[in-house]
């Protein structure tokens, strides 16, 4: 083979190799794109959130069960309120001050002043409020239970029907009737949380 023909053949071989490599790269890109379609990234945050929610429930459920055994309060109500009031423990009041239930502070109780929303005259308004500060979520759950057991100064039996309720629907309505929150749909929201996350399983 002459030198000229050898150079020509070499250039031809280089082009063939380039085409083959290009084809391989295209195939790899195609396969990777199929894999990304089979595992949507949008599902990952949902899975993480669901796991976080279950971890929150698992953290509170054992003590909620203890409080049921001691005082008769349904764990589903304790857990449902904690989820609703604290946004899964992520609110400032819950994450920084361990107050899971939005319990107000009075007198010389340890407190923090934060903004809160109240439903007044058929509209939501933002006001400042003093809220209890606790050392732990368990302490918050204990105080929440004592509120139900002892009521308030002007009505010790205010939450009696919450304790004597035989199911979470009765207890949720009793909470709203007692004026625990100003939200006119408070009972329904608690019931929805309980049923969505099957919290009544802890009542057994």
C-alpha positions as CSV (number, residue, x, y, z in Angstrom):
1,X,0.0,0.0,0.0
2,X,1.4,3.4,-1.0
3,X,1.8,6.1,1.6
4,X,-1.0,8.1,0.1
5,X,-3.4,5.2,0.2
6,X,-2.4,4.4,3.8
7,X,-3.2,7.9,5.0
8,X,-6.6,7.8,3.2
9,X,-7.4,4.4,4.8
10,X,-6.4,5.8,8.2
11,X,-8.7,8.8,7.9
12,X,-11.5,6.4,6.9
13,X,-10.9,4.2,10.0
14,X,-11.0,7.3,12.2
15,X,-14.3,8.3,10.8
16,X,-15.7,4.8,11.3
17,X,-14.5,4.8,14.9
18,X,-16.1,8.2,15.5
19,X,-19.4,7.1,14.1
20,X,-19.4,3.9,16.3
21,X,-18.5,5.9,19.4
22,X,-21.2,8.5,18.6
23,X,-23.8,5.7,18.2
24,X,-22.8,4.2,21.6
25,X,-23.1,7.6,23.3
26,X,-26.6,8.1,21.7
27,X,-27.7,4.7,22.9
28,X,-26.4,5.4,26.5
29,X,-28.3,8.7,26.6
30,X,-31.5,7.0,25.4
31,X,-31.2,4.3,28.1
32,X,-30.6,6.9,30.8
33,X,-33.7,8.9,29.6
34,X,-35.8,5.8,29.9
35,X,-34.6,5.1,33.4
36,X,-35.5,8.7,34.4
37,X,-39.0,8.2,33.0
38,X,-39.5,5.0,34.9
39,X,-38.5,6.6,38.3
40,X,-40.2,10.1,38.4
41,X,-38.3,12.6,40.5
42,X,-41.7,14.1,41.5
43,X,-42.5,11.0,43.6
44,X,-39.4,11.4,45.8
45,X,-40.5,14.5,47.8
46,X,-43.9,12.8,48.4
47,X,-42.2,9.7,49.7
48,X,-39.9,11.7,51.9
49,X,-42.9,13.7,53.3
50,X,-44.9,10.6,54.0
51,X,-42.0,9.1,55.8
52,X,-41.6,12.3,57.9
53,X,-45.3,12.3,58.8
54,X,-45.1,8.7,59.9
55,X,-42.0,9.4,62.0
56,X,-43.9,12.3,63.7
57,X,-46.8,10.0,64.5
58,X,-44.5,7.2,65.7
59,X,-42.7,9.6,68.0
60,X,-45.9,10.8,69.8
61,X,-48.1,7.6,69.7
62,X,-46.5,5.7,72.6
63,X,-47.0,8.6,75.0
64,X,-50.5,9.3,73.7
65,X,-51.3,5.6,74.5
66,X,-49.9,6.1,78.0
67,X,-52.2,9.1,78.5
68,X,-55.2,7.1,77.3
69,X,-54.4,4.4,79.8
70,X,-54.1,7.0,82.6
71,X,-57.0,9.4,81.7
72,X,-59.1,7.9,79.0
73,X,-58.4,10.4,76.3
74,X,-58.4,8.9,72.8
75,X,-54.9,8.9,71.2
76,X,-56.4,9.7,67.8
77,X,-57.6,13.1,69.3
78,X,-54.2,13.8,70.8
79,X,-52.4,12.9,67.6
80,X,-54.9,14.6,65.4
81,X,-54.7,17.9,67.3
82,X,-50.9,17.8,67.5
83,X,-50.7,17.4,63.7
84,X,-53.3,20.1,63.0
85,X,-52.1,22.6,65.5
86,X,-48.3,22.2,65.0
87,X,-48.2,21.4,61.2
88,X,-46.4,18.1,62.0
89,X,-44.2,19.7,64.6
90,X,-42.8,22.2,62.1
91,X,-44.5,25.4,63.4
92,X,-42.3,27.9,65.3
93,X,-44.3,27.3,68.4
94,X,-43.8,23.5,68.2
95,X,-40.2,23.3,66.9
96,X,-38.7,26.0,69.1
97,X,-40.9,26.1,72.1
98,X,-42.3,22.5,72.2
99,X,-45.9,23.6,72.3
100,X,-47.8,21.2,70.1
101,X,-51.4,22.3,70.8
102,X,-51.3,26.1,70.7
103,X,-52.0,26.2,74.4
104,X,-52.2,29.8,75.7
105,X,-50.1,31.1,78.7
106,X,-51.5,33.0,81.7
107,X,-50.1,34.7,84.7
108,X,-46.5,33.8,85.5
109,X,-46.3,30.7,83.3
110,X,-43.3,30.5,81.0
111,X,-44.4,32.0,77.7
112,X,-43.6,33.4,74.3
113,X,-45.5,36.0,72.4
114,X,-46.3,35.1,68.8
115,X,-48.7,36.0,66.0
116,X,-51.7,33.8,65.7
117,X,-54.9,33.7,63.6
118,X,-58.3,33.8,65.2
119,X,-61.7,33.6,63.6
120,X,-63.7,36.6,64.7
121,X,-67.0,38.0,63.3
122,X,-66.9,35.5,60.4
123,X,-63.4,36.5,59.3
124,X,-59.8,35.5,60.0
125,X,-57.7,38.1,61.8
126,X,-54.0,38.1,62.9
127,X,-53.3,38.9,66.6
128,X,-50.5,38.6,69.1
129,X,-50.9,35.9,71.8
130,X,-49.0,34.5,74.7
131,X,-48.3,30.8,74.4
132,X,-46.9,28.2,76.9
133,X,-43.3,27.2,76.5
134,X,-42.4,23.5,77.3
135,X,-39.1,21.6,77.7
136,X,-40.3,18.7,75.5
137,X,-43.2,17.5,73.4
138,X,-44.1,15.0,76.0
139,X,-44.4,17.8,78.6
140,X,-46.7,19.6,76.1
141,X,-48.8,16.4,75.7
142,X,-49.1,16.1,79.5
143,X,-50.3,19.7,79.9
144,X,-52.7,19.2,77.1
145,X,-54.2,16.2,78.9
146,X,-54.4,18.1,82.2
147,X,-56.3,20.8,80.5
148,X,-58.9,18.2,79.5
149,X,-59.0,16.6,82.9
150,X,-59.1,19.8,85.0
151,X,-60.7,22.2,82.7
152,X,-60.3,25.9,83.3
153,X,-60.8,28.1,86.4
154,X,-64.2,29.2,85.3
155,X,-65.4,25.8,84.2
156,X,-63.5,22.7,85.5
157,X,-65.8,20.4,83.5
158,X,-65.3,22.3,80.2
159,X,-63.7,19.3,78.4
160,X,-65.4,16.5,80.2
161,X,-67.2,15.3,77.1
162,X,-63.9,15.0,75.3
163,X,-62.7,12.5,77.9
164,X,-66.0,10.6,78.0
165,X,-66.4,10.4,74.2
166,X,-66.5,6.8,72.9
167,X,-65.1,7.7,69.5
168,X,-63.0,10.3,67.8
169,X,-65.9,12.0,66.0
170,X,-67.7,12.7,69.3
171,X,-64.5,13.9,70.9
172,X,-63.7,16.2,68.0
173,X,-67.1,17.7,68.2
174,X,-66.9,18.1,71.9
175,X,-63.6,20.0,71.5
176,X,-65.3,22.4,69.1
177,X,-68.3,22.8,71.3
178,X,-66.1,23.6,74.3
179,X,-64.5,26.4,72.3
180,X,-61.0,25.0,72.1
181,X,-60.4,26.9,68.9
182,X,-62.3,29.7,67.1
183,X,-62.2,27.9,63.8
184,X,-65.9,26.9,63.0
185,X,-64.6,23.9,61.0
186,X,-62.2,22.7,63.7
187,X,-64.0,19.4,64.5
188,X,-64.2,18.5,60.8
189,X,-60.5,19.2,60.3
190,X,-59.4,17.0,63.1
191,X,-61.7,14.2,61.9
192,X,-60.2,14.6,58.4
193,X,-56.6,14.3,59.8
194,X,-57.6,11.2,61.9
195,X,-59.2,9.5,58.9
196,X,-56.5,10.4,56.4
197,X,-53.7,8.9,58.6
198,X,-55.8,6.2,60.2
199,X,-55.0,7.5,63.7
200,X,-58.0,5.7,65.2
201,X,-55.9,2.5,65.1
202,X,-54.1,3.8,68.2
203,X,-57.5,4.0,70.1
204,X,-57.7,0.2,70.3
